[in-house]
C-alpha cells in the first residue's frame, strides 16, 4: 500500500520535503513504519522522540495503518 506522511519541524528538515510517500506492506503498524523510516533516514532515529499521528490522533505502536489514513510525524517540541 502507498502511504502519504506529513512531516513537521526537524523531521521535515531531515527528510528534505514536507510530505513523504512510501510503499508499505498491508498491515503495517505505526511502530513498523517508524522502524522503516529510521532505516531510510538514520537522523530520524537520533531524535529523542518522534510520534506518529493517524487521522489527527496520536497512534499507539500497534496501530495498523491503512492506505487512506492521514499520517503525520510529530518531532519533539520545545517551548517556554
QUIJO-V833259 format. One record per residue. RES is the residue in three letters. PSI is psi as a letter, one per 30 degrees, with the letter a starting at -180 (NA if undefined). NEAR is the number of other C-alpha atoms within 8 Angstrom. Layout:
res | psi | near
RES | PSI | NEAR
RES | PSI | NEAR
//
This chain:
res | psi | near
UNK | l | 8
UNK | k | 8
UNK | k | 13
UNK | k | 10
UNK | k | 12
UNK | k | 11
UNK | k | 13
UNK | l | 11
UNK | b | 8
UNK | f | 7
UNK | e | 12
UNK | e | 12
UNK | e | 8
UNK | e | 9
UNK | e | 7
UNK | g | 6
UNK | l | 8
UNK | f | 8
UNK | k | 9
UNK | k | 9
UNK | k | 8
UNK | l | 8
UNK | k | 7
UNK | l | 9
UNK | l | 6
UNK | k | 7
UNK | g | 7
UNK | k | 10
UNK | l | 11
UNK | e | 14
UNK | e | 10
UNK | e | 8
UNK | e | 10
UNK | e | 9
UNK | e | 8
UNK | e | 8
UNK | e | 10
UNK | e | 11
UNK | e | 7
UNK | e | 6
UNK | i | 10
UNK | f | 9
UNK | f | 8
UNK | e | 11
UNK | f | 7
UNK | f | 6
UNK | k | 9
UNK | f | 5
UNK | l | 6
UNK | j | 10
UNK | k | 9
UNK | k | 12
UNK | k | 13
UNK | k | 12
UNK | h | 7
UNK | g | 7
UNK | k | 6
UNK | k | 8
UNK | k | 11
UNK | l | 7
UNK | e | 7
UNK | g | 8
UNK | k | 9
UNK | k | 8
UNK | k | 11
UNK | l | 9
UNK | e | 7
UNK | g | 5
UNK | k | 9
UNK | j | 11
UNK | k | 13
UNK | k | 11
UNK | k | 13
UNK | j | 12
UNK | l | 12
UNK | k | 8
UNK | k | 4
UNK | l | 4
UNK | l | 3
UNK | NA | 2
//
